[in-house]
Amino acid sequence: MLSRDYRDIMGGALLILVGLAFSGYAFANYELGSINRMGPGMFPVALGIILAGFGIMQAVPAFFRPGVMPEIRIWTPIFVLSGVAAFALMVRPLGLLPAVIAVVVISSLAELKIRPVSLIILTGSLCLMSWLIFSVGLGLPIPMFRWPF
């Protein structure tokens, strides 16, 4: 047991840093405008400030509660990054749906306990949503299946 919840403190600090960095960049490079005539920098500055506010809301209470030492597993990010890499390598030669199936199956190996039924439901629903969004909704010319052999 740790004296403070350092995981939430670090997560909140990261949100604060990213929010302030985006706000600072947008403030320095884009015109803000006014409330009645918003410029291109108004929205990113506001979102950066909101993100920093969420970071403060996460980090401050973590100073006053005890935390537990998180279990660090090196295989989790390796499987997730391998899934993203498999998607990137498969989407052009094989199509969108096999790439989605690959990213879901490979990334699911990051969990300690794999549930086959929920994995099948997740894979099917993500394939359906990707077809509906990219092919039907947006009309993008992304092939769903491609047989390269």
N, CA, C and O of each residue as an XYZ file, in Angstrom:
596
protein
N       0.840     -1.171      0.000
C       0.000      0.000      0.000
C       0.892      1.244      0.000
O       1.815      1.348      0.808
N       0.625      2.157     -0.878
C       1.400      3.387     -0.965
C       0.689      4.502     -0.204
O      -0.522      4.446      0.008
N       1.446      5.507      0.200
C       0.856      6.594      0.977
C      -0.043      7.480      0.124
O      -0.965      8.107      0.645
N       0.215      7.538     -1.173
C      -0.608      8.325     -2.095
C      -0.882      7.493     -3.339
O      -0.191      6.509     -3.606
N      -1.885      7.892     -4.086
C      -2.239      7.191     -5.325
C      -1.411      7.777     -6.467
O      -1.878      8.638     -7.213
N      -0.181      7.297     -6.589
C       0.756      7.876     -7.547
C       0.343      7.635     -8.996
O       0.705      8.414     -9.878
N      -0.396      6.586     -9.247
C      -0.840      6.322    -10.610
C      -1.784      7.425    -11.094
O      -1.646      7.908    -12.218
N      -2.733      7.820    -10.262
C      -3.637      8.898    -10.639
C      -2.935     10.256    -10.633
O      -3.280     11.134    -11.424
N      -1.964     10.430     -9.757
C      -1.210     11.685     -9.755
C      -0.446     11.836    -11.069
O      -0.455     12.910    -11.672
N       0.205     10.782    -11.510
C       0.970     10.847    -12.761
C       0.046     10.960    -13.977
O       0.359     11.670    -14.933
N      -1.080     10.266    -13.938
C      -2.042     10.394    -15.034
C      -2.611     11.792    -15.124
O      -2.754     12.334    -16.220
N      -2.939     12.386    -13.984
C      -3.439     13.759    -13.967
C      -2.382     14.739    -14.427
O      -2.682     15.682    -15.160
N      -1.135     14.522    -14.000
C      -0.050     15.403    -14.439
C       0.154     15.316    -15.949
O       0.422     16.326    -16.600
N       0.027     14.120    -16.502
C       0.156     13.966    -17.946
C      -0.967     14.691    -18.680
O      -0.725     15.341    -19.697
N      -2.196     14.584    -18.168
C      -3.309     15.312    -18.778
C      -3.098     16.823    -18.700
O      -3.391     17.542    -19.655
N      -2.596     17.298    -17.577
C      -2.331     18.731    -17.427
C      -1.272     19.186    -18.423
O      -1.436     20.213    -19.081
N      -0.188     18.424    -18.533
C       0.886     18.806    -19.458
C       0.424     18.807    -20.916
O       0.727     19.738    -21.662
N      -0.299     17.780    -21.318
C      -0.773     17.709    -22.704
C      -1.779     18.820    -22.982
O      -1.719     19.462    -24.030
N      -2.691     19.048    -22.062
C      -3.682     20.106    -22.246
C      -3.046     21.476    -22.347
O      -3.407     22.267    -23.219
N      -2.098     21.766    -21.459
C      -1.432     23.064    -21.506
C      -0.553     23.206    -22.740
O      -0.436     24.301    -23.289
N       0.061     22.122    -23.180
C       0.892     22.188    -24.383
C       0.037     22.498    -25.615
O       0.407     23.349    -26.424
N      -1.102     21.816    -25.762
C      -1.970     22.093    -26.905
C      -2.557     23.494    -26.826
O      -2.651     24.188    -27.838
N      -2.949     23.909    -25.640
C      -3.486     25.264    -25.487
C      -2.426     26.312    -25.803
O      -2.697     27.290    -26.499
N      -1.228     26.105    -25.292
C      -0.149     27.057    -25.551
C       0.208     27.138    -27.024
O       0.437     28.226    -27.552
N       0.257     25.990    -27.689
C       0.571     25.990    -29.116
C      -0.522     26.698    -29.913
O      -0.225     27.516    -30.784
N      -1.768     26.390    -29.623
C      -2.879     27.016    -30.344
C      -2.945     28.508    -30.047
O      -3.232     29.304    -30.941
N      -2.685     28.894    -28.807
C      -2.720     30.309    -28.444
C      -1.618     31.091    -29.151
O      -1.823     32.237    -29.548
N      -0.442     30.467    -29.308
C       0.684     31.154    -29.926
C       0.586     31.203    -31.450
O       1.128     32.123    -32.063
N      -0.087     30.242    -32.076
C      -0.044     30.142    -33.535
C      -1.357     30.455    -34.237
O      -1.360     30.636    -35.454
N      -2.453     30.526    -33.529
C      -3.750     30.772    -34.157
C      -4.427     31.962    -33.503
O      -4.194     32.266    -32.333
N      -5.253     32.616    -34.264
C      -6.001     33.752    -33.737
C      -7.185     33.239    -32.929
O      -7.910     32.341    -33.358
N      -7.367     33.831    -31.743
C      -8.474     33.415    -30.896
C      -9.805     34.000    -31.354
O     -10.818     33.301    -31.387
N      -9.801     35.252    -31.698
C     -11.047     35.914    -32.051
C     -11.796     36.304    -30.790
O     -11.198     36.464    -29.726
N     -13.099     36.456    -30.912
C     -13.939     36.798    -29.766
C     -15.026     35.730    -29.636
O     -15.115     34.806    -30.444
N     -15.841     35.882    -28.607
C     -16.915     34.914    -28.405
C     -17.926     34.990    -29.551
O     -18.468     33.969    -29.973
N     -18.177     36.193    -30.047
C     -19.142     36.351    -31.147
C     -18.569     35.898    -32.482
O     -19.296     35.344    -33.307
N     -17.277     36.124    -32.709
C     -16.622     35.714    -33.953
C     -15.371     34.914    -33.592
O     -14.264     35.450    -33.525
N     -15.575     33.637    -33.363
C     -14.480     32.779    -32.918
C     -13.474     32.571    -34.031
O     -13.832     32.384    -35.194
N     -12.204     32.608    -33.647
C     -11.135     32.338    -34.585
C     -10.765     30.865    -34.565
O     -11.345     30.087    -33.808
N      -9.796     30.474    -35.399
C      -9.418     29.056    -35.472
C      -8.713     28.541    -34.217
O      -8.582     27.329    -34.049
N      -8.264     29.417    -33.346
C      -7.582     28.963    -32.140
C      -8.469     28.829    -30.931
O      -8.033     28.304    -29.906
N      -9.705     29.289    -31.016
C     -10.591     29.277    -29.843
C     -10.903     27.844    -29.390
O     -10.830     27.538    -28.199
N     -11.243     26.986    -30.321
C     -11.640     25.623    -29.958
C     -10.468     24.818    -29.390
O     -10.639     24.186    -28.347
N      -9.268     24.808    -30.027
C      -8.177     24.038    -29.422
C      -7.716     24.590    -28.072
O      -7.329     23.820    -27.193
N      -7.752     25.911    -27.898
C      -7.373     26.474    -26.604
C      -8.374     26.040    -25.539
O      -7.988     25.652    -24.436
N      -9.653     26.107    -25.869
C     -10.674     25.702    -24.901
C     -10.561     24.218    -24.562
O     -10.663     23.844    -23.393
N     -10.351     23.369    -25.567
C     -10.219     21.932    -25.286
C      -8.977     21.628    -24.462
O      -9.015     20.762    -23.588
N      -7.875     22.328    -24.726
C      -6.672     22.127    -23.932
C      -6.867     22.531    -22.483
O      -6.379     21.860    -21.574
N      -7.582     23.633    -22.267
C      -7.857     24.069    -20.901
C      -8.785     23.078    -20.198
O      -8.595     22.779    -19.019
N      -9.777     22.574    -20.909
C     -10.686     21.578    -20.324
C      -9.922     20.305    -19.970
O     -10.149     19.717    -18.913
N      -9.013     19.875    -20.859
C      -8.211     18.682    -20.586
C      -7.318     18.891    -19.367
O      -7.175     17.990    -18.541
N      -6.723     20.064    -19.251
C      -5.907     20.360    -18.069
C      -6.775     20.386    -16.812
O      -6.335     19.950    -15.748
N      -7.997     20.891    -16.925
C      -8.917     20.875    -15.784
C      -9.260     19.461    -15.349
O      -9.332     19.175    -14.153
N      -9.475     18.563    -16.328
C      -9.716     17.162    -15.979
C      -8.498     16.552    -15.292
O      -8.639     15.736    -14.381
N      -7.306     16.945    -15.728
C      -6.099     16.461    -15.076
C      -6.002     16.911    -13.633
O      -5.590     16.148    -12.759
N      -6.388     18.165    -13.386
C      -6.394     18.665    -12.007
C      -7.423     17.911    -11.176
O      -7.165     17.553    -10.027
N      -8.594     17.671    -11.768
C      -9.641     16.938    -11.040
C      -9.225     15.507    -10.739
O      -9.710     14.915     -9.775
N      -8.341     14.947    -11.542
C      -7.866     13.585    -11.288
C      -6.707     13.578    -10.292
O      -6.632     12.690     -9.443
N      -5.811     14.545    -10.384
C      -4.587     14.499     -9.591
C      -4.787     14.969     -8.156
O      -4.222     14.374     -7.238
N      -5.572     16.015     -7.937
C      -5.690     16.585     -6.588
C      -6.272     15.589     -5.585
O      -5.699     15.442     -4.505
N      -7.381     14.892     -5.879
C      -7.870     13.929     -4.876
C      -6.911     12.769     -4.628
O      -6.951     12.144     -3.568
N      -6.052     12.479     -5.601
C      -5.124     11.363     -5.444
C      -4.064     11.645     -4.390
O      -3.454     10.710     -3.871
N      -3.828     12.920     -4.061
C      -2.887     13.247     -2.999
C      -3.425     12.857     -1.629
O      -2.645     12.695     -0.691
N      -4.723     12.704     -1.493
C      -5.351     12.486     -0.187
C      -5.890     11.075     -0.005
O      -6.612     10.825      0.960
N      -5.571     10.160     -0.883
C      -6.016      8.781     -0.711
C      -4.836      7.838     -0.937
O      -3.934      8.134     -1.720
N      -4.854      6.706     -0.246
C      -3.761      5.744     -0.447
C      -3.942      5.011     -1.773
O      -5.056      4.865     -2.278
N      -2.854      4.569     -2.303
C      -2.895      3.844     -3.567
C      -2.224      2.493     -3.443
O      -1.511      2.219     -2.477
N      -2.460      1.671     -4.416
C      -1.829      0.360     -4.464
C      -0.793      0.357     -5.574
O      -0.913      1.084     -6.560
N       0.205     -0.455     -5.401
C       1.237     -0.573     -6.417
C       0.658     -1.339     -7.599
O       0.246     -2.488     -7.441
N       0.618     -0.726     -8.781
C       0.034     -1.424     -9.927
C       0.934     -2.558    -10.403
O       2.161     -2.490    -10.319
N       0.288     -3.590    -10.899
C       1.026     -4.717    -11.457
C       1.523     -4.323    -12.845
O       0.734     -3.934    -13.706
N       2.800     -4.423    -13.052
C       3.386     -4.046    -14.333
C       3.670     -5.309    -15.130
O       4.461     -6.160    -14.722
N       3.008     -5.410    -16.271
C       3.206     -6.553    -17.157
C       3.763     -6.034    -18.470
O       3.145     -5.182    -19.108
N       4.892     -6.522    -18.873
C       5.538     -6.043    -20.095
C       4.831     -6.550    -21.343
O       4.946     -5.939    -22.405
N       4.103     -7.652    -21.234
C       3.470     -8.238    -22.411
C       2.257     -7.449    -22.886
O       1.907     -7.520    -24.064
N       1.618     -6.713    -22.014
C       0.421     -5.976    -22.403
C       0.705     -4.957    -23.497
O       0.037     -5.006    -24.530
N       1.657     -4.033    -23.335
C       1.902     -3.097    -24.440
C       2.487     -3.765    -25.675
O       2.291     -3.290    -26.793
N       3.203     -4.861    -25.476
C       3.762     -5.555    -26.641
C       2.639     -6.135    -27.497
O       2.679     -6.011    -28.721
N       1.654     -6.758    -26.888
C       0.533     -7.312    -27.655
C      -0.308     -6.218    -28.303
O      -0.737     -6.368    -29.447
N      -0.548     -5.123    -27.591
C      -1.351     -4.044    -28.171
C      -0.621     -3.408    -29.354
O      -1.225     -3.187    -30.404
N       0.649     -3.116    -29.199
C       1.410     -2.535    -30.304
C       1.570     -3.512    -31.464
O       1.599     -3.100    -32.623
N       1.672     -4.795    -31.160
C       1.730     -5.803    -32.229
C       0.416     -5.860    -32.989
O       0.412     -6.053    -34.205
N      -0.694     -5.695    -32.293
C      -1.991     -5.653    -32.970
C      -2.106     -4.470    -33.905
O      -2.612     -4.607    -35.019
N      -1.643     -3.311    -33.470
C      -1.670     -2.117    -34.332
C      -0.754     -2.319    -35.535
O      -1.108     -1.950    -36.655
N       0.417     -2.902    -35.309
C       1.334     -3.166    -36.418
C       0.734     -4.174    -37.404
O       0.889     -4.022    -38.615
N       0.057     -5.189    -36.895
C      -0.589     -6.163    -37.776
C      -1.684     -5.499    -38.606
O      -1.841     -5.812    -39.786
N      -2.440     -4.586    -38.001
C      -3.455     -3.854    -38.754
C      -2.804     -3.055    -39.877
O      -3.275     -3.077    -41.014
N      -1.725     -2.353    -39.556
C      -1.058     -1.531    -40.563
C      -0.493     -2.374    -41.702
O      -0.517     -1.951    -42.858
N       0.011     -3.555    -41.386
C       0.583     -4.405    -42.417
C      -0.469     -5.152    -43.234
O      -0.202     -5.534    -44.373
N      -1.660     -5.365    -42.673
C      -2.672     -6.184    -43.340
C      -3.730     -5.400    -44.083
O      -4.382     -5.958    -44.965
N      -3.933     -4.120    -43.766
C      -5.073     -3.409    -44.323
C      -4.939     -3.217    -45.838
O      -5.943     -3.302    -46.546
N      -3.767     -2.969    -46.342
C      -3.627     -2.771    -47.781
C      -3.665     -4.082    -48.571
O      -4.409     -4.169    -49.548
N      -2.897     -5.098    -48.190
C      -2.948     -6.309    -49.021
C      -4.186     -7.178    -48.816
O      -4.611     -7.852    -49.754
N      -4.782     -7.183    -47.611
C      -5.889     -8.098    -47.340
C      -7.246     -7.420    -47.211
O      -8.269     -8.090    -47.351
N      -7.292     -6.126    -46.953
C      -8.550     -5.415    -46.807
C      -8.814     -5.038    -45.358
O      -8.057     -5.402    -44.458
N      -9.910     -4.298    -45.145
C     -10.212     -3.741    -43.836
C     -10.674     -4.791    -42.830
O     -10.220     -4.785    -41.686
N     -11.551     -5.675    -43.228
C     -12.115     -6.628    -42.265
C     -11.085     -7.617    -41.719
O     -11.078     -7.849    -40.510
N     -10.209     -8.215    -42.543
C      -9.174     -9.071    -41.949
C      -8.215     -8.302    -41.039
O      -7.716     -8.852    -40.057
N      -7.956     -7.028    -41.363
C      -7.082     -6.223    -40.511
C      -7.747     -5.928    -39.175
O      -7.079     -5.923    -38.142
N      -9.057     -5.682    -39.181
C      -9.781     -5.451    -37.930
C      -9.789     -6.722    -37.091
O      -9.590     -6.669    -35.878
N     -10.018     -7.853    -37.729
C      -9.998     -9.131    -37.004
C      -8.622     -9.367    -36.374
O      -8.529     -9.812    -35.230
N      -7.560     -9.068    -37.120
C      -6.208     -9.279    -36.600
C      -5.915     -8.375    -35.408
O      -5.354     -8.832    -34.412
N      -6.286     -7.099    -35.496
C      -5.989     -6.194    -34.388
C      -6.775     -6.577    -33.138
O      -6.258     -6.450    -32.028
N      -7.993     -7.037    -33.294
C      -8.790     -7.419    -32.121
C      -8.245     -8.700    -31.489
O      -8.116     -8.777    -30.267
N      -7.929     -9.686    -32.294
C      -7.460    -10.966    -31.754
C      -6.081    -10.821    -31.110
O      -5.849    -11.344    -30.020
N      -5.166    -10.116    -31.775
C      -3.819     -9.965    -31.223
C      -3.845     -9.098    -29.967
O      -3.171     -9.410    -28.986
N      -4.612     -8.018    -29.990
C      -4.682     -7.148    -28.809
C      -5.384     -7.821    -27.638
O      -5.113     -7.491    -26.483
N      -6.279     -8.758    -27.920
C      -6.959     -9.448    -26.817
C      -6.013    -10.369    -26.052
O      -6.323    -10.767    -24.929
N      -4.885    -10.708    -26.629
C      -3.905    -11.528    -25.914
C      -3.268    -10.772    -24.757
O      -2.597    -11.379    -23.922
N      -3.464     -9.454    -24.693
C      -2.938     -8.672    -23.586
C      -3.685     -8.954    -22.288
O      -3.147     -8.718    -21.206
N      -4.901     -9.449    -22.378
C      -5.674     -9.803    -21.179
C      -5.146    -11.104    -20.589
O      -4.631    -11.964    -21.303
N      -5.281    -11.229    -19.282
C      -4.848    -12.464    -18.630
C      -5.787    -13.620    -18.926
O      -5.348    -14.756    -19.102
N      -7.089    -13.326    -18.980
C      -8.082    -14.359    -19.234
C      -8.824    -14.015    -20.527
O      -9.497    -12.987    -20.604
N      -8.703    -14.861    -21.527
C      -9.369    -14.619    -22.806
C     -10.730    -15.305    -22.776
O     -10.833    -16.490    -22.461
N     -11.769    -14.548    -23.108
C     -13.130    -15.073    -23.162
C     -13.517    -15.208    -24.632
O     -13.744    -14.195    -25.293
N     -13.598    -16.415    -25.157
C     -13.827    -16.601    -26.595
C     -15.154    -16.037    -27.085
O     -15.216    -15.487    -28.184
N     -16.210    -16.160    -26.301
C     -17.519    -15.673    -26.750
C     -17.507    -14.156    -26.866
O     -17.971    -13.612    -27.868
N     -16.990    -13.470    -25.866
C     -16.937    -12.009    -25.943
C     -15.968    -11.550    -27.020
O     -16.182    -10.499    -27.624
N     -14.905    -12.313    -27.278
C     -13.976    -11.973    -28.354
C     -14.651    -12.088    -29.712
O     -14.438    -11.241    -30.580
N     -15.454    -13.109    -29.906
C     -16.181    -13.271    -31.175
C     -17.210    -12.155    -31.345
O     -17.355    -11.609    -32.438
N     -17.923    -11.816    -30.275
C     -18.910    -10.736    -30.352
C     -18.228     -9.399    -30.639
O     -18.713     -8.621    -31.460
N     -17.112     -9.130    -29.971
C     -16.385     -7.884    -30.196
C     -15.848     -7.812    -31.612
O     -15.955     -6.771    -32.261
N     -15.275     -8.892    -32.098
C     -14.732     -8.906    -33.459
C     -15.835     -8.699    -34.483
O     -15.675     -7.910    -35.414
N     -16.939     -9.389    -34.326
C     -18.047     -9.230    -35.271
C     -18.640     -7.833    -35.254
O     -18.936     -7.266    -36.306
N     -18.815     -7.272    -34.051
C     -19.405     -5.933    -33.988
C     -18.454     -4.871    -34.527
O     -18.909     -3.919    -35.161
N     -17.151     -5.002    -34.296
C     -16.209     -4.031    -34.848
C     -16.107     -4.144    -36.364
O     -15.954     -3.134    -37.051
N     -16.188     -5.359    -36.889
C     -16.196     -5.523    -38.350
C     -17.455     -4.899    -38.947
O     -17.386     -4.218    -39.970
N     -18.591     -5.126    -38.317
C     -19.835     -4.531    -38.802
C     -19.787     -3.009    -38.733
O     -20.184     -2.331    -39.681
N     -19.301     -2.469    -37.614
C     -19.225     -1.011    -37.483
C     -18.247     -0.404    -38.478
O     -18.527      0.655    -39.038
N     -17.111     -1.045    -38.711
C     -16.151     -0.495    -39.673
C     -16.720     -0.528    -41.085
O     -16.481      0.397    -41.862
N     -17.469     -1.572    -41.434
C     -18.116     -1.606    -42.745
C     -19.180     -0.521    -42.853
O     -19.251      0.184    -43.860
N     -20.011     -0.383    -41.814
C     -21.065      0.629    -41.839
C     -20.496      2.047    -41.885
O     -21.015      2.891    -42.614
N     -19.448      2.318    -41.126
C     -18.904      3.677    -41.064
C     -18.143      4.017    -42.335
O     -18.424      5.035    -42.967
N     -17.186      3.183    -42.721
C     -16.282      3.567    -43.797
C     -16.842      3.292    -45.185
O     -16.639      4.094    -46.096
N     -17.528      2.199    -45.364
C     -18.030      1.864    -46.692
C     -19.409      2.457    -46.947
O     -19.618      3.123    -47.961
N     -20.349      2.222    -46.042
C     -21.720      2.677    -46.248
C     -21.863      4.163    -45.915
O     -22.359      4.943    -46.729
N     -21.425      4.548    -44.718
C     -21.642      5.914    -44.260
C     -20.802      6.941    -44.987
O     -21.332      7.933    -45.487
N     -19.504      6.721    -45.053
C     -18.607      7.690    -45.665
C     -18.362      7.438    -47.150
O     -17.909      8.332    -47.865
N     -18.651      6.257    -47.603
C     -18.463      5.929    -49.015
C     -16.999      5.894    -49.444
O     -16.691      6.182    -50.601
N     -16.106      5.552    -48.543
C     -14.682      5.502    -48.874
C     -14.370      4.250    -49.691
O     -14.961      3.196    -49.456
N     -13.467      4.355    -50.627
C     -13.147      3.194    -51.466
C     -12.148      2.244    -50.812
O     -11.151      1.868    -51.427
N     -12.411      1.864    -49.587
C     -11.559      0.910    -48.880
C     -12.123     -0.482    -49.136
O     -13.286     -0.741    -48.824
N     -11.310     -1.390    -49.706
C     -11.827     -2.739    -49.920
C     -11.999     -3.472    -48.591
O     -11.136     -3.418    -47.715
N     -13.130     -4.157    -48.464
C     -13.388     -4.899    -47.237
C     -12.586     -6.198    -47.210
O     -11.984     -6.537    -46.190
N     -12.575     -6.915    -48.310
C     -11.770     -8.118    -48.478
C     -10.958     -7.988    -49.742
O     -11.440     -7.462    -50.745
N      -9.732     -8.462    -49.703
C      -8.896     -8.483    -50.892
C      -8.106     -9.795    -50.841
O      -7.468    -10.116    -49.838
N      -8.164    -10.532    -51.928
C      -7.482    -11.811    -51.983
C      -6.218    -11.638    -52.813
O      -6.297    -11.581    -54.040
N      -5.037    -11.551    -52.164
C      -3.814    -11.237    -52.914
C      -3.144    -12.440    -53.560
O      -2.126    -12.283    -54.235
N      -3.688    -13.635    -53.371
C      -3.003    -14.835    -53.866
C      -3.549    -15.277    -55.199
O      -3.085    -16.271    -55.757
